[in-house]
């Protein structure tokens, strides 16, 4: 389903990454595994 109004995909992904880290109590390895990305990719997203 596509929203009617434009939205910022980067902000959406960044929010998901931050929520995953929060959900796993700051454990970045578990958050990255849950998201299916590497720890390096997760760190890149968090450092933006």
PyMOL commands that set and color helices and strands:
alter all, ss='L'
color gray80, all
select helices_A, chain A and resi 9-23+28-35+39-47
alter helices_A, ss='H'
color red, helices_A
deselect
rebuild
show_as cartoon
